[in-house]
Amino acid sequence: MTVLLNFCFAQMPLHKIKLTVFADNQPAIHCYEKLGFKCGGRFKDEYFRNGQFIDLLAYDLMRDDWLAN
């Protein structure tokens, strides 16, 4: 992920990278937050899976934040 983010921000004119993740996917959430992604919102009961509704979290990472680290 670090190589990909370096390429996106250093070689491409991207200002922001956005992603969504299921709220119960703690390994992915931990990875994204460790890389510097910030949670910008929650979509309540966005998906119905295995008999229950699951929230979806929206994350983003700004170019300036990535390059500062």
N, CA, C and O atoms as CSV, one atom per row, in Angstrom:
chain,resi,resn,atom,element,x,y,z
A,1,MET,N,N,0.828,-1.191,0.000
A,1,MET,CA,C,0.000,0.000,0.000
A,1,MET,C,C,0.872,1.255,0.000
A,1,MET,O,O,0.545,2.246,-0.652
A,2,THR,N,N,1.970,1.205,0.727
A,2,THR,CA,C,2.841,2.378,0.794
A,2,THR,C,C,3.399,2.724,-0.577
A,2,THR,O,O,3.448,3.898,-0.945
A,3,VAL,N,N,3.817,1.726,-1.333
A,3,VAL,CA,C,4.354,1.961,-2.683
A,3,VAL,C,C,3.268,2.560,-3.578
A,3,VAL,O,O,3.527,3.494,-4.337
A,4,LEU,N,N,2.074,2.027,-3.484
A,4,LEU,CA,C,0.960,2.542,-4.288
A,4,LEU,C,C,0.640,3.993,-3.928
A,4,LEU,O,O,0.453,4.824,-4.816
A,5,LEU,N,N,0.574,4.301,-2.631
A,5,LEU,CA,C,0.271,5.667,-2.211
A,5,LEU,C,C,1.389,6.627,-2.604
A,5,LEU,O,O,1.120,7.756,-3.017
A,6,ASN,N,N,2.631,6.190,-2.480
A,6,ASN,CA,C,3.751,7.028,-2.934
A,6,ASN,C,C,3.610,7.344,-4.420
A,6,ASN,O,O,3.789,8.491,-4.832
A,7,PHE,N,N,3.296,6.348,-5.212
A,7,PHE,CA,C,3.120,6.563,-6.649
A,7,PHE,C,C,1.960,7.513,-6.925
A,7,PHE,O,O,2.092,8.439,-7.725
A,8,CYS,N,N,0.830,7.287,-6.270
A,8,CYS,CA,C,-0.354,8.116,-6.513
A,8,CYS,C,C,-0.110,9.584,-6.195
A,8,CYS,O,O,-0.556,10.464,-6.932
A,9,PHE,N,N,0.591,9.851,-5.108
A,9,PHE,CA,C,0.786,11.244,-4.704
A,9,PHE,C,C,2.048,11.876,-5.287
A,9,PHE,O,O,2.077,13.089,-5.495
A,10,ALA,N,N,3.085,11.093,-5.555
A,10,ALA,CA,C,4.330,11.663,-6.078
A,10,ALA,C,C,4.355,11.720,-7.608
A,10,ALA,O,O,4.948,12.636,-8.178
A,11,GLN,N,N,3.724,10.758,-8.273
A,11,GLN,CA,C,3.805,10.670,-9.726
A,11,GLN,C,C,2.518,11.106,-10.437
A,11,GLN,O,O,2.531,11.396,-11.634
A,12,MET,N,N,1.438,11.150,-9.711
A,12,MET,CA,C,0.158,11.522,-10.308
A,12,MET,C,C,-0.347,12.789,-9.615
A,12,MET,O,O,0.008,13.041,-8.463
A,13,PRO,N,N,-1.146,13.564,-10.279
A,13,PRO,CA,C,-1.637,14.806,-9.664
A,13,PRO,C,C,-2.871,14.590,-8.783
A,13,PRO,O,O,-3.821,15.371,-8.842
A,14,LEU,N,N,-2.857,13.537,-7.971
A,14,LEU,CA,C,-4.010,13.271,-7.115
A,14,LEU,C,C,-3.957,14.140,-5.868
A,14,LEU,O,O,-2.892,14.325,-5.278
A,15,HIS,N,N,-5.089,14.664,-5.474
A,15,HIS,CA,C,-5.200,15.513,-4.286
A,15,HIS,C,C,-5.716,14.717,-3.090
A,15,HIS,O,O,-5.377,15.012,-1.944
A,16,LYS,N,N,-6.547,13.695,-3.370
A,16,LYS,CA,C,-7.180,12.914,-2.315
A,16,LYS,C,C,-7.460,11.506,-2.814
A,16,LYS,O,O,-7.783,11.297,-3.984
A,17,ILE,N,N,-7.328,10.539,-1.902
A,17,ILE,CA,C,-7.717,9.160,-2.183
A,17,ILE,C,C,-8.818,8.799,-1.203
A,17,ILE,O,O,-8.692,9.028,0.000
A,18,LYS,N,N,-9.903,8.230,-1.725
A,18,LYS,CA,C,-11.048,7.856,-0.896
A,18,LYS,C,C,-11.266,6.353,-0.974
A,18,LYS,O,O,-10.954,5.713,-1.978
A,19,LEU,N,N,-11.808,5.803,0.110
A,19,LEU,CA,C,-12.170,4.392,0.126
A,19,LEU,C,C,-13.327,4.175,1.085
A,19,LEU,O,O,-13.604,5.010,1.945
A,20,THR,N,N,-13.992,3.051,0.928
A,20,THR,CA,C,-15.023,2.639,1.876
A,20,THR,C,C,-14.691,1.240,2.360
A,20,THR,O,O,-14.069,0.452,1.648
A,21,VAL,N,N,-15.116,0.942,3.589
A,21,VAL,CA,C,-14.832,-0.349,4.199
A,21,VAL,C,C,-15.989,-0.711,5.130
A,21,VAL,O,O,-16.594,0.166,5.747
A,22,PHE,N,N,-16.290,-2.007,5.226
A,22,PHE,CA,C,-17.313,-2.452,6.166
A,22,PHE,C,C,-16.842,-2.157,7.585
A,22,PHE,O,O,-15.669,-2.344,7.908
A,23,ALA,N,N,-17.757,-1.699,8.426
A,23,ALA,CA,C,-17.412,-1.300,9.788
A,23,ALA,C,C,-16.917,-2.470,10.636
A,23,ALA,O,O,-16.249,-2.251,11.646
A,24,ASP,N,N,-17.228,-3.699,10.248
A,24,ASP,CA,C,-16.772,-4.857,11.029
A,24,ASP,C,C,-15.455,-5.443,10.517
A,24,ASP,O,O,-15.028,-6.495,10.994
A,25,ASN,N,N,-14.814,-4.790,9.567
A,25,ASN,CA,C,-13.548,-5.268,9.011
A,25,ASN,C,C,-12.384,-4.581,9.742
A,25,ASN,O,O,-11.699,-3.726,9.182
A,26,GLN,N,N,-12.180,-4.973,10.993
A,26,GLN,CA,C,-11.173,-4.322,11.826
A,26,GLN,C,C,-9.738,-4.436,11.294
A,26,GLN,O,O,-8.993,-3.465,11.421
A,27,PRO,N,N,-9.305,-5.556,10.709
A,27,PRO,CA,C,-7.944,-5.599,10.166
A,27,PRO,C,C,-7.701,-4.541,9.077
A,27,PRO,O,O,-6.655,-3.893,9.054
A,28,ALA,N,N,-8.677,-4.377,8.181
A,28,ALA,CA,C,-8.528,-3.370,7.119
A,28,ALA,C,C,-8.552,-1.963,7.699
A,28,ALA,O,O,-7.752,-1.114,7.306
A,29,ILE,N,N,-9.461,-1.714,8.630
A,29,ILE,CA,C,-9.550,-0.386,9.254
A,29,ILE,C,C,-8.238,-0.038,9.940
A,29,ILE,O,O,-7.754,1.088,9.822
A,30,HIS,N,N,-7.667,-0.987,10.648
A,30,HIS,CA,C,-6.380,-0.751,11.318
A,30,HIS,C,C,-5.289,-0.403,10.297
A,30,HIS,O,O,-4.498,0.515,10.512
A,31,CYS,N,N,-5.257,-1.137,9.199
A,31,CYS,CA,C,-4.267,-0.877,8.141
A,31,CYS,C,C,-4.438,0.520,7.566
A,31,CYS,O,O,-3.458,1.252,7.433
A,32,TYR,N,N,-5.659,0.903,7.224
A,32,TYR,CA,C,-5.910,2.211,6.631
A,32,TYR,C,C,-5.550,3.338,7.593
A,32,TYR,O,O,-4.942,4.330,7.191
A,33,GLU,N,N,-5.921,3.188,8.855
A,33,GLU,CA,C,-5.611,4.234,9.832
A,33,GLU,C,C,-4.108,4.332,10.080
A,33,GLU,O,O,-3.588,5.429,10.288
A,34,LYS,N,N,-3.411,3.211,10.062
A,34,LYS,CA,C,-1.953,3.215,10.221
A,34,LYS,C,C,-1.278,3.954,9.066
A,34,LYS,O,O,-0.234,4.580,9.248
A,35,LEU,N,N,-1.878,3.877,7.881
A,35,LEU,CA,C,-1.335,4.577,6.711
A,35,LEU,C,C,-1.677,6.066,6.715
A,35,LEU,O,O,-1.106,6.827,5.935
A,36,GLY,N,N,-2.601,6.495,7.584
A,36,GLY,CA,C,-2.941,7.898,7.679
A,36,GLY,C,C,-4.324,8.266,7.191
A,36,GLY,O,O,-4.691,9.441,7.218
A,37,PHE,N,N,-5.100,7.295,6.746
A,37,PHE,CA,C,-6.469,7.575,6.315
A,37,PHE,C,C,-7.292,8.016,7.521
A,37,PHE,O,O,-7.105,7.510,8.627
A,38,LYS,N,N,-8.200,8.960,7.302
A,38,LYS,CA,C,-9.079,9.485,8.338
A,38,LYS,C,C,-10.521,9.120,8.003
A,38,LYS,O,O,-10.938,9.197,6.847
A,39,CYS,N,N,-11.271,8.726,9.018
A,39,CYS,CA,C,-12.681,8.386,8.816
A,39,CYS,C,C,-13.474,9.674,8.649
A,39,CYS,O,O,-13.448,10.548,9.516
A,40,GLY,N,N,-14.173,9.783,7.538
A,40,GLY,CA,C,-14.936,10.987,7.249
A,40,GLY,C,C,-16.433,10.817,7.366
A,40,GLY,O,O,-17.183,11.786,7.251
A,41,GLY,N,N,-16.879,9.575,7.597
A,41,GLY,CA,C,-18.307,9.388,7.724
A,41,GLY,C,C,-18.699,7.933,7.851
A,41,GLY,O,O,-17.908,7.026,7.592
A,42,ARG,N,N,-19.932,7.738,8.253
A,42,ARG,CA,C,-20.485,6.396,8.437
A,42,ARG,C,C,-21.844,6.332,7.750
A,42,ARG,O,O,-22.696,7.193,7.966
A,43,PHE,N,N,-22.038,5.322,6.933
A,43,PHE,CA,C,-23.315,5.060,6.299
A,43,PHE,C,C,-23.992,3.950,7.099
A,43,PHE,O,O,-23.619,2.781,6.998
A,44,LYS,N,N,-24.986,4.329,7.891
A,44,LYS,CA,C,-25.668,3.380,8.766
A,44,LYS,C,C,-26.471,2.365,7.957
A,44,LYS,O,O,-27.164,2.712,7.001
A,45,ASP,N,N,-26.357,1.093,8.368
A,45,ASP,CA,C,-27.133,0.001,7.766
A,45,ASP,C,C,-27.086,0.020,6.240
A,45,ASP,O,O,-28.117,-0.104,5.578
A,46,GLU,N,N,-25.896,0.174,5.695
A,46,GLU,CA,C,-25.725,0.322,4.248
A,46,GLU,C,C,-25.864,-1.010,3.492
A,46,GLU,O,O,-26.367,-1.030,2.368
A,47,TYR,N,N,-25.428,-2.107,4.094
A,47,TYR,CA,C,-25.491,-3.417,3.443
A,47,TYR,C,C,-26.189,-4.418,4.349
A,47,TYR,O,O,-26.115,-4.329,5.575
A,48,PHE,N,N,-26.865,-5.366,3.726
A,48,PHE,CA,C,-27.497,-6.463,4.452
A,48,PHE,C,C,-26.722,-7.722,4.124
A,48,PHE,O,O,-26.698,-8.167,2.977
A,49,ARG,N,N,-26.078,-8.302,5.149
A,49,ARG,CA,C,-25.220,-9.467,4.929
A,49,ARG,C,C,-25.420,-10.454,6.077
A,49,ARG,O,O,-25.402,-10.067,7.245
A,50,ASN,N,N,-25.608,-11.709,5.746
A,50,ASN,CA,C,-25.767,-12.769,6.740
A,50,ASN,C,C,-26.868,-12.454,7.755
A,50,ASN,O,O,-26.719,-12.726,8.946
A,51,GLY,N,N,-27.950,-11.891,7.282
A,51,GLY,CA,C,-29.093,-11.640,8.133
A,51,GLY,C,C,-29.034,-10.397,8.993
A,51,GLY,O,O,-29.886,-10.204,9.861
A,52,GLN,N,N,-28.035,-9.543,8.766
A,52,GLN,CA,C,-27.953,-8.307,9.555
A,52,GLN,C,C,-27.451,-7.146,8.707
A,52,GLN,O,O,-26.762,-7.334,7.705
A,53,PHE,N,N,-27.812,-5.955,9.132
A,53,PHE,CA,C,-27.342,-4.751,8.453
A,53,PHE,C,C,-25.952,-4.375,8.957
A,53,PHE,O,O,-25.649,-4.522,10.141
A,54,ILE,N,N,-25.120,-3.891,8.052
A,54,ILE,CA,C,-23.742,-3.521,8.381
A,54,ILE,C,C,-23.493,-2.090,7.925
A,54,ILE,O,O,-23.889,-1.696,6.828
A,55,ASP,N,N,-22.831,-1.319,8.781
A,55,ASP,CA,C,-22.454,0.045,8.432
A,55,ASP,C,C,-21.263,0.033,7.478
A,55,ASP,O,O,-20.472,-0.910,7.465
A,56,LEU,N,N,-21.151,1.078,6.695
A,56,LEU,CA,C,-20.032,1.276,5.791
A,56,LEU,C,C,-19.319,2.554,6.219
A,56,LEU,O,O,-19.963,3.584,6.418
A,57,LEU,N,N,-18.003,2.497,6.362
A,57,LEU,CA,C,-17.223,3.660,6.757
A,57,LEU,C,C,-16.530,4.265,5.539
A,57,LEU,O,O,-16.041,3.538,4.674
A,58,ALA,N,N,-16.490,5.586,5.475
A,58,ALA,CA,C,-15.817,6.299,4.388
A,58,ALA,C,C,-14.528,6.914,4.935
A,58,ALA,O,O,-14.548,7.638,5.931
A,59,TYR,N,N,-13.424,6.621,4.279
A,59,TYR,CA,C,-12.110,7.131,4.672
A,59,TYR,C,C,-11.512,7.939,3.530
A,59,TYR,O,O,-11.826,7.713,2.361
A,60,ASP,N,N,-10.640,8.889,3.886
A,60,ASP,CA,C,-9.889,9.606,2.861
A,60,ASP,C,C,-8.492,9.927,3.365
A,60,ASP,O,O,-8.234,9.957,4.568
A,61,LEU,N,N,-7.601,10.164,2.416
A,61,LEU,CA,C,-6.220,10.540,2.700
A,61,LEU,C,C,-5.856,11.680,1.756
A,61,LEU,O,O,-5.953,11.545,0.536
A,62,MET,N,N,-5.440,12.794,2.328
A,62,MET,CA,C,-5.080,13.965,1.541
A,62,MET,C,C,-3.594,13.926,1.170
A,62,MET,O,O,-2.763,13.434,1.933
A,63,ARG,N,N,-3.287,14.439,0.015
A,63,ARG,CA,C,-1.915,14.472,-0.487
A,63,ARG,C,C,-0.968,15.148,0.501
A,63,ARG,O,O,0.106,14.615,0.782
A,64,ASP,N,N,-1.345,16.308,1.030
A,64,ASP,CA,C,-0.476,17.033,1.947
A,64,ASP,C,C,-0.201,16.235,3.211
A,64,ASP,O,O,0.912,16.273,3.737
A,65,ASP,N,N,-1.202,15.512,3.705
A,65,ASP,CA,C,-1.009,14.691,4.899
A,65,ASP,C,C,-0.036,13.544,4.626
A,65,ASP,O,O,0.811,13.228,5.462
A,66,TRP,N,N,-0.162,12.927,3.456
A,66,TRP,CA,C,0.725,11.825,3.105
A,66,TRP,C,C,2.168,12.312,2.937
A,66,TRP,O,O,3.095,11.693,3.460
A,67,LEU,N,N,2.357,13.396,2.224
A,67,LEU,CA,C,3.697,13.889,1.968
A,67,LEU,C,C,4.372,14.454,3.218
A,67,LEU,O,O,5.599,14.521,3.279
A,68,ALA,N,N,3.581,14.861,4.213
A,68,ALA,CA,C,4.152,15.385,5.455
A,68,ALA,C,C,4.742,14.279,6.315
A,68,ALA,O,O,5.562,14.547,7.193
A,69,ASN,N,N,4.334,13.040,6.071
A,69,ASN,CA,C,4.835,11.918,6.904
A,69,ASN,C,C,5.919,11.164,6.254
A,69,ASN,O,O,6.433,10.204,6.827
